[in-house]
């Protein structure tokens, strides 16, 4: 399986690339900065340099052509302003969906955020803008019948080592989860075909990752 990962130099993306490679899959990391190519190659991924904020559907479709799945793991970053939440967290996610359709890639996994549907619609706070952007991107994806989508909404992300156990469901309550466990869950869903047209939250919990993913199979 070939998986193209937008935001390929992000923390979850790097872990996912390593996880996919270990499973015998091919990871294609879409990165904006050419300086990041060696980092993704260390994880076993192949790099494609593409700026999600300054590209076209056609160019992005060419970059993901031949993939079996795409993953949106990009983000404007915690130090960015409200404008980039719109162009990256919403705009780039929608662009990737358009490109996937154009390239004939049916599988799309979105790394979203818990609380994306409950943002304050009137607040100028950057975090609320971020949540609104994520919610809008998720809504766009849910409306696409031509894509076999999965939306994964982690709780508060940590850099702790993988615990190998999670709690997954439509609503699981607030909590934290290691990025490594989110990456492992996504890799498992991609490998097994689980979670098609499911939107789930994930936090740390008692269920082995493989078992949690299996529960989401059609």
C-alpha positions as CSV (number, residue, x, y, z in Angstrom):
1,X,0.0,0.0,0.0
2,X,1.2,3.5,-0.9
3,X,0.1,6.3,1.5
4,X,0.7,10.0,0.7
5,X,0.9,12.1,3.9
6,X,0.3,15.9,3.7
7,X,2.2,17.7,6.4
8,X,4.8,15.0,6.1
9,X,7.3,16.6,8.5
10,X,4.8,17.0,11.3
11,X,5.2,15.0,14.5
12,X,2.3,12.6,13.9
13,X,3.3,12.3,10.3
14,X,6.9,11.3,11.0
15,X,5.7,8.6,13.4
16,X,3.2,7.4,10.9
17,X,5.8,7.2,8.2
18,X,8.0,5.0,10.4
19,X,5.0,2.9,11.4
20,X,3.9,2.3,7.8
21,X,7.4,1.5,6.6
22,X,7.8,-1.0,9.4
23,X,4.6,-2.7,8.2
24,X,6.0,-3.0,4.7
25,X,4.0,-0.1,3.2
26,X,5.3,2.8,1.2
27,X,5.0,6.3,2.7
28,X,5.1,9.4,0.6
29,X,5.7,12.5,2.6
30,X,4.5,15.8,1.2
31,X,6.7,18.5,2.6
32,X,6.9,22.3,2.0
33,X,10.5,22.8,2.9
34,X,13.2,20.9,0.9
35,X,15.4,21.0,4.0
36,X,12.9,18.5,5.6
37,X,13.5,15.8,3.0
38,X,16.3,14.1,5.0
39,X,14.2,13.9,8.1
40,X,11.3,12.0,6.3
41,X,13.8,9.8,4.5
42,X,15.2,8.7,7.9
43,X,11.7,7.4,8.6
44,X,11.8,5.3,5.4
45,X,9.5,7.7,3.5
46,X,9.9,9.1,0.0
47,X,9.5,12.9,-0.1
48,X,7.6,15.1,-2.5
49,X,8.2,18.8,-2.1
50,X,4.9,20.7,-2.5
51,X,3.6,23.8,-0.7
52,X,0.0,23.1,0.2
53,X,-0.8,26.9,0.5
54,X,0.7,27.7,-3.0
55,X,-0.3,24.8,-5.3
56,X,-3.1,23.7,-7.5
57,X,-5.4,20.8,-7.5
58,X,-3.7,19.5,-10.6
59,X,-0.2,19.7,-9.1
60,X,-1.2,18.1,-5.9
61,X,-3.1,15.4,-7.7
62,X,0.1,14.6,-9.6
63,X,2.0,14.4,-6.3
64,X,-0.5,11.8,-4.9
65,X,-1.1,9.9,-8.1
66,X,-0.6,6.2,-7.6
67,X,-1.3,6.3,-3.9
68,X,-3.8,4.0,-2.3
69,X,-4.6,6.5,0.4
70,X,-3.9,10.0,1.6
71,X,-3.6,11.3,5.1
72,X,-4.0,15.0,6.1
73,X,-1.6,15.5,9.0
74,X,-0.7,19.1,8.1
75,X,-1.3,22.1,10.4
76,X,-0.4,25.8,10.5
77,X,1.4,25.3,13.8
78,X,0.8,26.7,17.3
79,X,2.7,30.0,16.5
80,X,0.8,30.9,13.4
81,X,-2.0,33.4,13.2
82,X,-5.7,33.1,12.4
83,X,-5.2,33.6,8.6
84,X,-3.0,30.4,8.3
85,X,-5.5,28.4,10.3
86,X,-7.9,29.1,7.4
87,X,-5.4,28.5,4.6
88,X,-3.8,25.3,6.0
89,X,-6.2,23.7,8.5
90,X,-9.2,24.2,6.3
91,X,-8.0,25.2,2.8
92,X,-5.2,22.7,2.4
93,X,-7.4,19.8,3.8
94,X,-10.1,20.6,1.2
95,X,-7.5,20.9,-1.5
96,X,-6.1,17.5,-0.7
97,X,-9.6,16.0,-0.9
98,X,-10.1,17.7,-4.3
99,X,-6.7,16.3,-5.5
100,X,-7.5,12.8,-4.2
101,X,-10.7,12.8,-6.2
102,X,-8.8,14.1,-9.3
103,X,-6.1,11.4,-8.9
104,X,-8.6,8.6,-8.2
105,X,-7.4,8.0,-4.6
106,X,-10.5,6.9,-2.7
107,X,-9.1,6.6,0.9
108,X,-8.7,9.7,3.0
109,X,-7.8,9.9,6.6
110,X,-8.1,13.2,8.4
111,X,-6.2,14.1,11.5
112,X,-8.5,16.5,13.2
113,X,-9.1,17.7,16.7
114,X,-11.4,17.0,19.6
115,X,-13.8,19.9,20.0
116,X,-13.8,20.8,16.3
117,X,-17.6,21.0,16.2
118,X,-18.0,23.1,19.3
119,X,-15.9,26.1,18.6
120,X,-17.2,29.6,19.4
121,X,-18.5,30.9,16.1
122,X,-17.9,34.5,17.1
123,X,-14.6,34.4,18.8
124,X,-11.4,35.9,17.3
125,X,-9.3,33.8,19.6
126,X,-6.7,31.9,17.5
127,X,-7.5,28.5,19.0
128,X,-11.2,29.0,18.3
129,X,-10.4,30.0,14.7
130,X,-8.3,26.8,14.5
131,X,-11.2,24.7,15.8
132,X,-13.6,26.3,13.3
133,X,-11.2,25.6,10.5
134,X,-10.9,22.0,11.5
135,X,-14.6,21.6,11.8
136,X,-15.2,23.1,8.4
137,X,-12.6,20.8,6.8
138,X,-14.2,17.8,8.5
139,X,-17.7,18.8,7.3
140,X,-16.4,19.1,3.7
141,X,-14.9,15.6,3.9
142,X,-18.0,14.1,5.4
143,X,-20.0,15.4,2.5
144,X,-17.9,13.6,-0.1
145,X,-19.5,10.4,-1.1
146,X,-16.7,9.6,-3.6
147,X,-14.2,9.3,-0.8
148,X,-13.8,6.5,1.8
149,X,-13.0,8.9,4.6
150,X,-12.1,8.5,8.3
151,X,-11.8,11.5,10.7
152,X,-9.6,10.9,13.7
153,X,-10.0,13.5,16.5
154,X,-7.3,13.1,19.2
155,X,-7.5,14.6,22.6
156,X,-4.5,16.6,24.0
157,X,-1.5,15.3,22.3
158,X,1.7,14.3,24.2
159,X,5.2,13.2,23.3
160,X,5.1,10.2,25.7
161,X,6.1,6.8,24.4
162,X,3.4,4.8,22.8
163,X,1.3,3.0,25.4
164,X,-0.3,0.7,22.7
165,X,-3.7,1.2,24.3
166,X,-6.4,3.7,23.5
167,X,-10.1,4.6,23.9
168,X,-11.9,5.2,20.6
169,X,-15.5,6.2,20.0
170,X,-17.8,8.9,18.7
171,X,-17.4,10.7,22.0
172,X,-15.0,9.6,24.6
173,X,-14.6,12.6,26.9
174,X,-11.6,14.8,27.4
175,X,-8.2,13.2,27.8
176,X,-4.7,13.0,26.4
177,X,-3.0,10.6,24.1
178,X,0.6,10.0,22.8
179,X,1.1,11.1,19.2
180,X,2.7,7.7,18.7
181,X,-0.6,5.9,19.6
182,X,-2.5,8.2,17.2
183,X,0.0,7.2,14.4
184,X,-0.3,3.5,15.3
185,X,-4.1,3.8,15.2
186,X,-4.1,5.4,11.7
187,X,-1.6,2.9,10.4
188,X,-3.9,0.1,11.7
189,X,-7.0,1.6,10.1
190,X,-5.2,2.0,6.8
191,X,-3.8,-1.5,6.9
192,X,-7.1,-3.2,7.8
193,X,-9.6,-0.9,6.0
194,X,-11.3,0.0,9.3
195,X,-13.1,3.2,10.1
196,X,-14.6,3.9,6.7
197,X,-17.0,6.9,6.9
198,X,-16.4,7.1,10.7
199,X,-15.6,10.1,12.8
200,X,-14.0,9.1,16.1
201,X,-12.3,10.6,19.1
202,X,-9.2,9.0,20.6
203,X,-7.6,9.3,24.0
204,X,-5.4,7.0,26.0
205,X,-7.3,4.0,27.4
206,X,-7.5,0.3,28.1
207,X,-8.0,-1.1,24.6
208,X,-5.1,-2.4,22.5
209,X,-4.7,-0.3,19.3
210,X,-5.4,-3.2,16.9
211,X,-8.5,-4.2,18.9
212,X,-9.8,-0.6,18.8
213,X,-9.2,-0.4,15.0
214,X,-10.9,-3.7,14.5
215,X,-14.0,-2.5,16.3
216,X,-14.3,0.2,13.5
217,X,-14.4,-2.2,10.6
218,X,-17.6,-2.2,8.6
